[in-house]
Amino acid sequence: MFLGEDLLAWMVLALGGALAVGNLLAVLRPPPSVHDDGDLEKAPIARTGLMIVVGSIASLWAIASLLAG
């Protein structure tokens, strides 16, 4: 198979980790607020929390798949 047998698990791990870490950092350290460009001042907590949970579950599932072989 192209790039190995575990390509899908590695991709899910990368995307899930990026989703979880990116949203966590958006909550912990929001960008400086500039009101001219229409961006939100801070990340919506409910949606961001859901994305952190979804990314974490995907990452844990991928790690379990990689370790199981």
C-alpha positions in Angstrom: 0.0 0.0 0.0 1.1 3.5 -0.7 3.0 5.0 2.4 2.4 1.9 4.5 -0.5 -0.1 5.9 -1.3 2.2 8.8 -1.7 5.4 6.7 -5.3 6.0 7.7 -4.5 5.6 11.4 -1.6 8.1 11.2 -3.8 10.6 9.3 -6.5 10.3 11.9 -3.9 10.8 14.7 -2.5 13.9 13.0 -5.9 15.5 12.2 -7.4 14.6 15.6 -4.4 15.9 17.4 -4.4 19.1 15.4 -8.1 19.6 16.1 -7.7 19.1 19.8 -4.6 21.1 20.3 -5.6 24.0 18.0 -8.9 24.5 19.7 -7.4 24.2 23.2 -4.8 26.9 22.3 -7.6 29.1 20.9 -9.3 29.0 24.3 -6.1 29.3 26.4 -4.4 32.0 24.3 -6.8 33.9 22.0 -5.3 36.1 19.4 -5.1 39.9 20.1 -8.5 41.4 19.5 -8.8 43.6 16.5 -12.4 44.6 15.9 -12.0 45.8 12.3 -11.8 42.4 10.6 -15.0 40.9 12.1 -13.3 38.1 14.0 -14.7 36.9 17.3 -13.1 38.3 20.4 -12.8 34.9 22.0 -13.6 31.3 20.9 -17.1 30.0 21.6 -16.7 27.7 24.6 -19.4 25.1 23.8 -18.3 24.6 20.2 -14.6 24.7 21.1 -15.1 22.2 23.9 -16.9 19.8 21.6 -14.1 20.0 19.0 -11.5 19.3 21.7 -13.5 16.2 22.8 -13.9 15.0 19.1 -10.2 15.5 18.4 -9.1 13.8 21.5 -11.4 10.8 20.8 -10.1 10.5 17.3 -6.5 10.7 18.5 -7.0 8.1 21.2 -8.7 5.8 18.7 -5.8 6.2 16.3 -3.2 5.5 19.0 -5.1 2.4 20.0 -5.3 1.2 16.4 -1.6 1.8 15.9 -0.6 0.0 19.1 -3.0 -3.0 18.4 -1.3 -3.5 15.1 
